[in-house]
Amino acid sequence: MTRRRVLFVLMVALSVISTTWLMALALAAGGWSTTDVVALLAFIVVMPWLAVGFCNAVIGFALDVFARDPLKSTNPMAVGIDLESEITSSTALLLCIRNEMPARLVRNLDALARGLLAAKDADQFHVYVLSDTTDAQIAEQEVLAFEQLAQVWQSKLALTYRRRTDNRGFKAGNIQDFCERWGADHEFALVLDADSLMSAKAVRRLVLTMQANPTLGILQGLVVGLPATSAFTRLFQFGMRLGMRSYTLGSAWWQGDCGPYWGHNAVLRLAPFIRDCQLPVFVDRKGRQTHILSHDQVEAVLMRRAGYEVRVYPFEDESYEENPPNLIDFVIRDLRWCAGNMQYWRLLFLPGLKLTSRIQLILAMLMFVGAPAWMLLLGSLGWTVHQLSLARAFDLNALTAVLLIVITMAMLPKLAAGLSVLLRARERRTFGGGLRFVIGFVAETVFSLLITPVLWVSQTVLLAGLPFGKRISWAAQNRDQQQIAWQSAIRAFGLHTAVGLLLGWLWLDIHAPATWWIAYFIAGLWFCIPLAVITSWPAMGHWLTRMGLAGVPQEFVIDGFLSQVGANEMLTNNGSVGSVTSLESGQ
């Protein structure tokens, strides 16, 4: 692992240094001004995250196409696991929910339970529904729904429902409450979010791998999006499916035992998790307690500090999640992650952390710090162009080269996965054929280019407000398709449009023919309002679905597990015998 990590660092460093040198050449042509220095510093900030993604994609593509056994190269602990083996370790299935409609939750849990009950070791599992619901009406529905589900399962699979009245610590506090009450009763815990859907096969693979490897503390399954009819969701998760493929393989190759934890669809070893992964509570300038929002990566580095490995199973394995249905909800989720990751700076100097773990925390922050750096870079370059002629301001050849390199580095994770699909006939069929795949790939590429600057502006505004006490609320996520009204889109993205017009004026005022390429970076700000509205239209989503565009493989390949879930779409009230343990916090 040391050799791999050294090689990876050298690859990233070479990418950053060479591209920064080229950018410096481009800026030096007109002499160094204050805005040139600002632009170069901003460029230095954005490059590491780009370079990491680029290098992960290169490694991941090489493993995917050329390695005899990519799993052995990335997670040897998962090699040779026999899914027919018996599970002998007590495993808690933790469903963490907050103000969610119960029908979907019961549907997903029931689909998982049917698979578990088909095996002889179902008695090793115990389902815990950990509710942080604050809506009394929804809470009543939860109790009724899970009582009925327990009746269906009868005594074959235990179910405990617990609702907290004190929601401190957010989701991490919810799981901590479980650990204090029942953690000692189980060896493992598999964490599920409200939008998680896993098959029994996927769960068994994770648990059996943990059972066979006592030094493994967290095993994360690769999570992919469920089939969707929302145009926004289809386009987003089509690209995510491709990007995650090469990126996860590449990162697993060098991270190894310091792998990721994404907070759900993963198995924890409870004893060290309870003992060593307690999250610190911060105090802000006003003396208020601040809990960690993005708990997952922190728990991963604490588990590794405790001497246990954290690894990922880097292949699709019937482990799913639901993605936001429109651009507004997507931005809300993204900002919650942004605020959470920015808390990591307080943890960088915790004693005992592995160097790789510290680097992971830094990269998690750079993912969002790059947003204001991009805005500063574009603004600085734009101001220079506005003050001088383009030829006097920059070396155009060097600047064009930087542009092409940056675009390639940003797109390579998806390009690598796309090429891998096109090279294999079987893979092409799983995406509906080569033509459908290519059309979907082009559409998703344009879509990604348009939403990226929208995220930059939103993240920049949030980061600017955090030092002054701005906070992100912890609310239930919207998971149902919802059409966005024009007025809502204008309220949400009016500022983004104004920023786009300002940047456009700086760049294109008198230099439009020569600087047309800047539209690559800011066109999304010009069109974000209609983009938000159009991608929320049900008709647009239905058309993409009917044409088979931007579809995930589960739409084109018969999937017995998802077919079963579809057949049990609505919650039924059948069942006669059984009981559910229902507890209020404090009882």
C-alpha positions in Angstrom: 0.0 0.0 0.0 2.9 2.4 0.7 4.2 2.0 -2.9 0.7 2.5 -4.3 0.2 5.7 -2.2 3.5 7.1 -3.1 2.8 6.5 -6.8 -0.6 8.1 -6.5 0.8 11.2 -4.7 3.4 11.5 -7.5 0.7 11.3 -10.2 -1.4 13.9 -8.5 1.6 16.2 -7.8 2.8 15.9 -11.4 -0.7 16.8 -12.7 -1.0 19.8 -10.4 2.5 21.1 -10.9 2.5 20.8 -14.7 -0.9 22.3 -15.1 -0.1 25.2 -12.7 3.1 25.9 -14.5 1.2 26.1 -17.8 -1.4 28.4 -16.2 1.5 30.6 -14.9 2.8 30.9 -18.5 -0.6 31.9 -19.7 -0.9 34.7 -17.1 2.7 36.0 -17.3 2.2 37.1 -20.9 0.7 40.5 -19.9 2.9 41.0 -16.9 1.9 40.1 -13.3 -0.9 42.1 -11.9 -2.7 41.6 -8.6 -5.6 39.9 -10.4 -3.2 37.5 -12.1 -1.8 36.5 -8.7 -5.3 36.0 -7.3 -6.2 33.9 -10.4 -3.1 31.7 -10.0 -3.7 31.1 -6.3 -7.3 30.2 -7.0 -6.2 27.8 -9.7 -3.8 26.2 -7.2 -6.8 25.6 -4.9 -9.0 24.0 -7.5 -6.4 21.7 -9.1 -5.8 19.1 -6.3 -9.5 17.9 -6.3 -9.5 17.8 -10.1 -6.1 15.9 -10.2 -7.3 13.3 -7.6 -10.4 12.6 -9.7 -8.3 12.4 -12.8 -5.8 10.0 -11.3 -8.5 7.8 -9.7 -10.1 7.5 -13.2 -6.9 6.6 -14.9 -6.2 3.8 -12.3 -9.8 2.7 -12.2 -10.0 2.4 -16.0 -6.8 0.4 -16.1 -8.1 -2.0 -13.5 -11.5 -2.3 -15.1 -10.1 -3.1 -18.6 -6.8 -4.8 -18.0 -6.7 -6.4 -14.5 -7.5 -10.1 -14.3 -9.2 -9.6 -10.9 -10.0 -6.0 -10.0 -11.5 -7.0 -6.7 -8.4 -8.8 -5.6 -6.4 -5.6 -6.4 -8.8 -3.3 -4.5 -10.4 -5.4 -1.7 -8.8 -8.8 -1.2 -10.9 -9.3 1.9 -14.0 -9.7 -0.3 -12.5 -12.3 -2.6 -13.9 -15.8 -2.4 -16.8 -15.0 -0.1 -19.4 -17.8 -0.4 -22.9 -16.3 -0.2 -24.3 -19.7 0.7 -22.2 -19.7 3.9 -24.1 -19.4 7.2 -24.1 -16.1 9.1 -23.3 -16.7 12.7 -22.9 -13.1 13.9 -25.8 -11.2 15.2 -26.5 -8.3 12.9 -28.7 -5.2 13.5 -30.3 -3.6 10.5 -30.7 0.1 11.3 -33.2 2.1 9.3 -32.7 5.8 10.2 -35.7 7.9 9.4 -37.0 11.4 9.9 -40.5 12.6 8.8 -40.7 10.1 5.9 -43.9 8.6 4.6 -43.9 5.0 5.9 -45.2 3.2 2.7 -41.9 3.5 0.9 -39.9 2.5 4.0 -42.1 -0.6 4.5 -41.8 -1.6 0.8 -38.0 -1.5 0.9 -37.7 -3.3 4.2 -40.1 -6.0 3.2 -38.2 -6.6 0.0 -35.0 -7.1 2.0 -36.7 -9.2 4.6 -38.2 -11.7 2.0 -34.7 -12.5 0.9 -33.3 -12.8 4.4 -36.2 -15.1 5.5 -35.5 -17.4 2.6 -32.2 -18.4 4.3 -31.8 -20.5 7.4 -29.9 -17.8 9.3 -32.6 -15.1 9.3 -32.7 -15.3 13.1 -29.3 -13.6 13.2 -30.8 -10.4 12.0 -32.8 -7.8 14.0 -34.4 -4.8 12.4 -34.4 -1.5 14.3 -36.4 1.4 12.9 -34.7 4.4 14.5 -37.1 7.3 14.1 -36.3 11.0 14.6 -39.7 12.0 13.3 -41.0 15.3 14.6 -44.3 15.3 12.9 -46.9 13.6 15.3 -49.2 12.5 12.4 -46.4 10.8 10.6 -45.2 9.2 13.8 -48.6 7.6 14.3 -48.5 6.3 10.7 -45.0 4.8 11.5 -46.2 2.9 14.5 -49.2 1.4 12.6 -47.1 0.6 9.5 -44.3 -1.2 11.4 -46.7 -3.0 13.6 -48.3 -4.4 10.5 -44.9 -5.3 9.0 -43.9 -7.2 12.2 -47.2 -9.1 11.9 -46.2 -10.1 8.4 -42.8 -11.3 9.5 -44.3 -12.9 12.7 -41.5 -14.3 14.9 -39.1 -15.1 12.0 -37.5 -11.6 11.9 -37.5 -9.4 15.0 -38.4 -5.7 14.5 -38.0 -2.9 17.1 -39.4 0.6 16.5 -38.0 3.5 18.5 -38.8 7.1 18.2 -36.6 9.8 19.8 -38.1 12.9 21.2 -34.7 14.5 21.6 -33.0 14.7 18.2 -29.6 15.9 19.3 -26.7 14.8 17.1 -28.8 14.4 14.0 -28.4 11.0 12.4 -25.2 10.2 14.2 -26.9 10.9 17.5 -29.8 8.6 16.4 -27.3 5.7 15.8 -25.5 6.5 19.1 -28.7 6.2 21.0 -29.1 2.7 19.4 -25.6 1.8 20.4 -26.2 2.8 24.0 -29.5 0.8 24.2 -28.8 -2.3 22.1 -25.3 -2.1 20.7 -24.0 -4.8 23.1 -26.5 -7.3 21.8 -25.1 -7.4 18.3 -21.7 -7.8 16.6 -22.5 -5.9 13.4 -24.9 -3.2 12.4 -25.9 -2.5 8.8 -26.9 1.2 8.3 -29.8 2.1 6.0 -31.1 5.5 5.1 -34.7 6.2 4.4 -34.0 6.0 0.7 -31.8 2.9 0.9 -32.8 -0.3 -0.9 -30.7 -3.4 -0.6 -31.2 -7.0 -1.6 -30.5 -9.9 0.8 -27.6 -10.9 -1.4 -25.9 -7.5 -1.0 -26.5 -7.5 2.8 -25.2 -11.1 3.1 -22.1 -10.3 1.1 -21.2 -7.5 3.4 -21.9 -9.4 6.6 -20.1 -12.5 5.5 -17.1 -10.5 4.5 -17.0 -8.8 7.9 -17.5 -12.2 9.6 -14.6 -13.7 7.8 -12.2 -10.8 8.5 -12.0 -9.8 12.2 -9.8 -6.8 11.5 -12.4 -5.2 9.2 -14.2 -2.4 11.0 -16.4 -0.9 8.3 -17.3 -2.4 4.9 -19.0 0.1 2.5 -21.1 -1.2 -0.4 -21.1 0.7 -3.7 -24.4 2.6 -3.9 -26.1 3.4 -7.2 -29.3 5.1 -8.1 -32.7 3.4 -8.6 -34.5 3.7 -11.9 -36.4 7.0 -12.0 -38.8 8.8 -14.3 -37.8 12.3 -13.2 -35.7 13.9 -16.0 -33.4 15.5 -13.5 -32.8 12.3 -11.5 -32.3 10.2 -14.7 -29.6 12.5 -16.1 -27.9 13.0 -12.7 -27.7 9.4 -11.7 -26.7 8.2 -15.2 -23.6 10.4 -14.9 -23.1 9.4 -11.3 -23.3 5.7 -12.2 -20.5 6.2 -14.8 -18.4 8.5 -12.7 -18.5 6.3 -9.6 -17.4 3.2 -11.5 -13.8 4.2 -12.4 -13.5 6.6 -9.5 -14.3 4.0 -6.8 -12.0 1.4 -8.3 -9.2 3.8 -8.6 -9.6 5.3 -5.1 -9.9 1.8 -3.5 -6.6 0.8 -5.2 -4.6 3.4 -3.2 -6.8 4.0 -0.2 -7.0 0.3 0.6 -7.6 -0.1 4.4 -8.3 3.6 4.8 -11.4 3.5 2.6 -14.6 5.5 2.6 -17.8 5.3 4.6 -20.8 7.1 3.1 -23.1 6.7 6.1 -25.5 4.1 4.7 -25.6 0.7 2.8 -22.5 -0.3 4.9 -21.8 -2.7 7.8 -20.1 -1.6 11.0 -18.3 -3.7 13.6 -20.1 -2.5 16.7 -17.6 -3.0 19.5 -14.9 -0.7 18.1 -17.5 1.6 16.7 -19.1 2.1 20.1 -15.7 2.3 21.9 -13.6 4.4 19.5 -15.9 6.3 17.1 -17.7 8.7 19.4 -18.0 12.1 17.6 -16.7 15.2 19.2 -19.2 18.1 19.9 -17.9 21.5 18.9 -18.7 24.9 20.6 -19.2 27.9 18.3 -18.3 31.5 19.1 -21.6 32.1 20.8 -21.1 29.1 23.1 -23.6 26.9 21.3 -23.0 23.2 20.9 -22.5 22.2 17.2 -22.8 18.6 16.2 -21.0 17.1 13.2 -23.3 16.9 10.2 -21.2 14.8 7.9 -20.5 12.1 10.4 -19.6 9.2 8.1 -16.0 10.2 7.0 -15.1 11.1 10.6 -16.3 7.7 11.9 -14.2 6.1 9.1 -11.0 7.8 10.1 -11.7 7.1 13.8 -12.3 3.4 13.1 -9.0 3.3 11.2 -7.2 5.0 14.1 -8.5 2.3 16.3 -6.6 -0.3 14.2 -9.5 -1.6 12.2 -9.7 -1.5 8.4 -12.2 0.5 6.4 -12.8 -0.9 2.9 -15.3 -0.6 0.1 -16.8 -3.3 -2.1 -16.3 -1.4 -5.4 -18.8 -3.2 -7.7 -22.5 -2.8 -8.2 -24.3 -5.3 -6.0 -28.0 -4.6 -5.7 -27.4 -1.7 -3.3 -29.5 1.3 -4.2 -30.5 4.8 -3.1 -33.0 7.4 -4.4 -31.6 10.7 -5.7 -33.2 14.1 -5.5 -36.0 14.7 -8.0 -35.2 18.2 -9.1 -32.4 20.8 -9.0 -33.7 22.7 -6.0 -33.7 19.6 -3.8 -30.4 18.6 -5.2 -28.8 21.9 -4.2 -30.3 21.6 -0.7 -28.7 18.2 -0.2 -25.4 19.4 -1.6 -25.3 22.4 0.8 -25.9 20.1 3.8 -22.9 18.0 2.7 -20.9 21.2 2.2 -21.6 22.5 5.6 -20.8 19.2 7.1 -17.5 18.8 5.3 -16.3 22.2 6.4 -16.4 21.1 10.0 -13.5 18.7 9.3 -10.8 21.3 9.7 -11.2 21.0 13.5 -10.3 17.3 13.2 -7.2 17.5 11.1 -4.8 17.4 14.0 -6.5 14.7 16.1 -3.8 12.5 17.6 -3.3 9.1 16.1 -4.9 9.6 12.7 -3.3 7.9 9.8 -1.7 10.2 7.2 -4.1 8.8 4.5 -7.0 9.7 6.8 -5.9 13.3 7.2 -5.5 13.6 3.5 -9.1 12.2 3.0 -10.4 14.9 5.4 -8.5 17.6 3.4 -9.8 16.3 0.1 -13.4 16.3 1.5 -13.0 20.0 2.3 -11.3 20.8 -1.0 -14.3 19.4 -2.9 -16.3 22.3 -1.7 -13.6 25.0 -1.2 -13.0 24.7 -4.9 -16.4 26.4 -5.6 -15.4 29.9 -4.4 -11.9 29.3 -5.9 -13.6 28.7 -9.3 -15.7 31.8 -9.0 -12.7 33.9 -7.9 -10.6 32.4 -10.8 -13.3 33.3 -13.4 -13.9 36.7 -12.0 -10.2 37.6 -11.8 -9.5 36.4 -15.4 -12.6 38.2 -16.6 -11.6 41.4 -15.0 -8.2 41.2 -16.6 -9.7 40.6 -20.0 -12.1 43.5 -19.5 -9.3 45.9 -18.6 -6.9 44.7 -21.4 -7.1 43.2 -24.8 -7.1 39.4 -24.7 -3.9 39.2 -26.6 -2.1 41.5 -24.1 -3.6 39.8 -21.1 -2.7 36.2 -21.7 -0.7 33.7 -23.8 -3.7 32.4 -25.7 -2.0 29.1 -26.7 -1.1 28.3 -23.1 -4.6 29.4 -21.8 -6.3 27.2 -24.4 -4.1 24.3 -23.4 -5.0 24.8 -19.7 -8.7 24.9 -20.7 -8.5 21.6 -22.6 -6.5 19.9 -19.8 -9.0 21.0 -17.1 -12.0 19.9 -19.2 -10.3 16.5 -19.8 -9.4 16.0 -16.1 -12.9 16.9 -15.0 -14.6 14.6 -17.5 -12.2 11.7 -17.4 -14.0 9.6 -14.7 -17.2 9.5 -16.8 -15.2 9.2 -20.1 -13.2 6.3 -18.8 -16.4 4.5 -17.7 -18.1 5.3 -20.9 -15.3 3.9 -23.0 -15.3 0.8 -20.8 -19.0 0.3 -21.6 -18.6 0.9 -25.3 -15.7 -1.6 -25.5 -17.9 -4.5 -24.3 -21.0 -5.7 -26.1 -22.6 -7.1 -22.9 -22.1 -3.7 -21.2 -23.6 -1.9 -24.1 -26.7 -4.1 -23.9 -27.2 -3.3 -20.2 -27.5 0.4 -21.1 -30.0 -0.2 -23.9 -27.5 -0.5 -26.7 -24.6 1.6 -28.0 -26.7 4.3 -29.7 -28.9 4.9 -26.7 -25.8 5.0 -24.4 -24.0 7.6 -26.6 -27.1 9.8 -26.8 -27.6 9.6 -23.1 -23.9 10.2 -22.4 -23.9 13.4 -24.6 -27.1 14.6 -22.9 -25.8 14.0 -19.4 -22.5 15.7 -20.3 -24.3 18.9 -21.3 -26.5 18.6 -18.2 -23.5 18.3 -15.9 -21.8 21.3 -17.5 -24.9 23.3 -16.8 -25.5 22.4 -13.2 -21.8 22.6 -12.1 -21.6 26.4 -11.9 -25.0 26.5 -10.2 -23.4 24.4 -7.4 -20.4 26.7 -7.4 -22.5 29.8 -6.6 -24.6 28.0 -4.0 -21.6 26.6 -2.2 -19.8 30.0 -2.4 -22.7 31.8 -0.8 -22.9 29.2 2.0 -19.2 29.2 2.7 -19.2 33.0 2.9 -22.0 32.8 5.5 -20.6 30.0 7.7 -18.1 32.2 9.5 -20.9 34.6 10.4 -23.2 32.0 11.9 -25.1 30.7 8.9 -26.5 27.2 9.6 -28.0 24.4 7.6 -31.3 23.0 8.9 -31.8 19.2 9.3 -35.1 18.6 7.5 -36.7 15.7 5.7 -35.7 15.3 2.1 -38.2 15.4 -0.7 -38.1 12.1 -2.5 -41.1 12.4 -4.8 -41.2 13.9 -8.3 -42.4 17.5 -8.0 -42.7 20.0 -10.8 -41.0 23.3 -10.1 -42.9 26.5 -10.8 -41.2 29.3 -12.6 -41.6 31.6 -9.5 -39.9 29.0 -7.3 -37.0 28.6 -9.8 -36.6 32.4 -10.0 -36.5 32.7 -6.2 -34.0 29.9 -5.9 -31.7 30.8 -8.8 -32.2 34.5 -9.4 -28.8 35.3 -7.8 -27.1 32.6 -9.9 -28.4 34.2 -13.1 -27.2 37.6 -12.0 -23.7 36.3 -11.3 -23.7 34.6 -14.7 -24.7 37.9 -16.4 -21.9 39.7 -14.6 -19.3 37.2 -15.5 -20.6 37.2 -19.1 -20.3 41.0 -19.2 -16.7 40.9 -18.0 -15.7 38.2 -20.5 -17.8 38.9 -23.6 -18.4 42.6 -23.6 -15.8 43.3 -26.3 -14.1 40.0 -26.7 -16.9 37.7 -27.5 -15.4 36.0 -30.6 -12.2 35.2 -28.9 -13.6 34.2 -25.5 -16.6 32.1 -26.6 -15.2 29.1 -24.7 -15.9 30.8 -21.4 -19.5 29.8 -22.0 -18.4 26.3 -21.0 -18.0 27.5 -17.4 -20.9 30.0 -17.0 -23.7 28.9 -19.4 -25.3 27.0 -16.6 -25.8 30.3 -14.7 -27.5 31.9 -17.7 -29.9 29.0 -18.1 -30.3 27.6 -14.6 -33.9 28.9 -14.1 -35.3 27.2 -17.3 -33.1 24.2 -16.6 -34.6 23.7 -13.2 -38.1 24.0 -14.5 -37.8 21.9 -17.6 -35.9 19.0 -15.9 -38.8 18.9 -13.4 -41.5 18.5 -16.0 -43.1 15.0 -15.7 -43.5 15.0 -19.5 -39.8 15.4 -20.0 -39.1 12.5 -17.7 -41.6 10.3 -19.2 -40.2 11.0 -22.7 -36.7 10.1 -21.6 -38.1 6.9 -20.0 -40.1 6.0 -23.1 -37.1 6.5 -25.3 -34.8 4.6 -23.0 -32.3 7.5 -22.7 -30.1 8.1 -19.6 -31.4 4.9 -18.2 -29.6 2.7 -15.7 -29.0 -1.0 -16.4 -31.8 -2.1 -14.2 -34.2 -0.7 -16.8 -32.9 -2.9 -19.6 -31.9 -6.1 -17.8 -34.4 -8.2 -15.9 -33.7 -7.7 -12.2 -35.5 -10.2 -10.0 -35.0 -8.2 -6.9 -36.3 -4.9 -8.3 -39.2 -6.7 -10.0 -40.2 -8.0 -6.6 -40.1 -4.5 -5.1 -42.2 -3.2 -8.0 -44.8 -6.0 -7.4 -45.0 -4.9 -3.7 -45.1 -1.2 -4.5 -48.0 -0.3 -2.1 -48.1 -1.1 1.6 -50.7 -3.8 2.4 -52.5 -4.4 5.6 -52.3 -8.2 5.5 -50.9 -10.2 8.3 -52.4 -11.5 11.5 -49.8 -12.6 14.1 -46.8 -10.8 15.3 -45.7 -7.8 17.4 -43.4 -4.8 17.3 -41.5 -3.4 20.2 -42.3 0.3 20.2 -40.3 2.6 22.4 -40.3 6.4 23.0 -37.0 7.9 23.9 -36.6 7.8 27.6 -38.9 4.8 28.2 
